Amino acid sequence: MSRIKFGTDGWRGTIAEDYTFDNVRRAAHGFATYLLRHGAAERGAVIGHDQRFASERFAAAAAEVLAAHGIHVWLTQGATPTPVISYSIVAHGAAGGINITASHNPPTDNGFKVRDEHGGAVGPEGLEEIEAAIPAIEDVKRMPFAEAVEQGLIEIFDPAPAYLEQINRLVDVERIKQAGFKILVEPMWGNGIGWMPRILGGGQTEIIEIHNVRNPVFPEMSRPEPIPPNVDRGLAATVENNADVCIIFDGDADRVGAGTGEGRFINQLEMYALLALYMLEVRGARGPIVKTISTTDMLKKLAKIYDVPVYETGVGFKYVAPKMVEVNAMMGGEESGGFAFQNHVPERDGILAGLYLLDFMCQKNMTASQLLDYLFEKVGPHYYSRIDTVLDSQEQKEAMRQKLDSARPETLAGLKVTGINTLDGYKFELGDAGWLLVRFSGTEPLIRVYTETTEKDKVQDILKDGLRLVGIE
């Protein structure tokens, strides 16, 4: 019996290797047991899925298991963005949810995410409890799908209306519709397909979508992740169509990227800072900002200007979401392009984040490029990059970890190391010049080396020094 281990954001595996129907049923049994132990079974659960291979069948398999435990299931009628699934949990007053998605992983993978009653990620302690309750396959309870539907234990529903009502409460959609923008939308063959045209169609603004049919192979990109080089086709299409801005979703539409009309990618750290500036200045919001250790220090500078606190967590929304709930955060986010907002759900919402960026353009009467310039006038230019390296073995990973445990560099790329933060990984502080972070992925066999610095000419040298710390030349 293989062990199912929940990482940074749920359990993910290779389809037909470890991600099988039996293992999905085992994971669902563990979650059902968790709900029953916490007296939440009578509130039911929401289950949804993405556009990947057989995701709808894996979702149905999970629903059969929850139904066998007497838990009412609201099952989405088709592929649904992660934030829409999360909001459906709140709209139904459900105890939690299951989302069958591997988000931005390669096409060979699928995943199993669990969410709490707030629509946010279940915290580390809850994940440990779910893992411990996962049985052998012969002990899994399941009810035939047709029987569960007939008994009313599985209810197929349309999650769109409630979510669209919520969007209209949060954003002046009509203002964006009448702005006369030309928007290039890149949903990366995923769950974001059709949502921007549905929300913004019918006005003066024109929406052009590419890669907007289901294709689990994700052509023209290595994976549906809104970072270079996967975004290159969308940025090129923005220029080709003379569009004003590019909005890019990942495979399940919980993450967002963007590009200017000139085809310049707005990286994830810049995007978070722009959204924070929008909330603070345009909307006049005030409240804590929650950020992972791997995202931008521009947030700290904005927080100082606008006198709001910043809380830093480990990487993953299993840390961000509980912290947002605890401190009633104005917003929360991470380096991978996932952002969540107050008065919504403590879950990444790429659709809402994209709409907020468009509203920022409307209200400031600025292009995306001008918004970046405006941000840098306040906090100064910041430069970011990341290198991911595939690990060959667990032995290699442990050898690298030992090197990092003993690493005490005085300088990196000639910049003085002012401190080391081991909250999640190994973050080498470089004073006002920025930081270097080295950490192991929680979902894939990768080591990531990141930097953000105010020294443009130092980016690659900092990364190279970071690789040398783990023995990569």
Buried (B, 14 or more C-beta within 10 A) or exposed (E): EEEBEBBBBBBBBBBEEBBBBBBBBBBBBBBBBBBBEBEBBEBBBBBBBBBBBBBBBBBBBBBBBBBBBBBBBBBBEBBBBBBBBBBBBBBBEBBBBBBBBBBBBBBBBBBBBBBBBBBBBBBBEBBEBBBEBBBEEEEBBBBEBEEBBEEEBBBEBEBBEBBBEBBEEBBEBEBBBBBEBBBBBBBBBBBBBBBBBEBBEEBEBBBBBBBBEBBBEBEBBEBBBBBEEBBBBBBBBBBEBEBBBBBBBBBBBBBBBBBBBEBBBBBBBBBBBBBBBBBBBBBEBEBBBBBBBBBBBBBEBBBEEBEBEBBBBBBBBBBBBBBBBEBEBBBBBBBBBBBBBBEBBBBBBBBBBBBBBBBBBBBBEBBBBEBBEBBBEBBEBBBBBBBEBEBEEEEBBEEBBEBBEEBEBEEBBEBEBEEEBEBBBBBBBBEEBBBBBBBBBBBBBBBBBBBBBBBEEBBEBBBBBBBBBBEEE
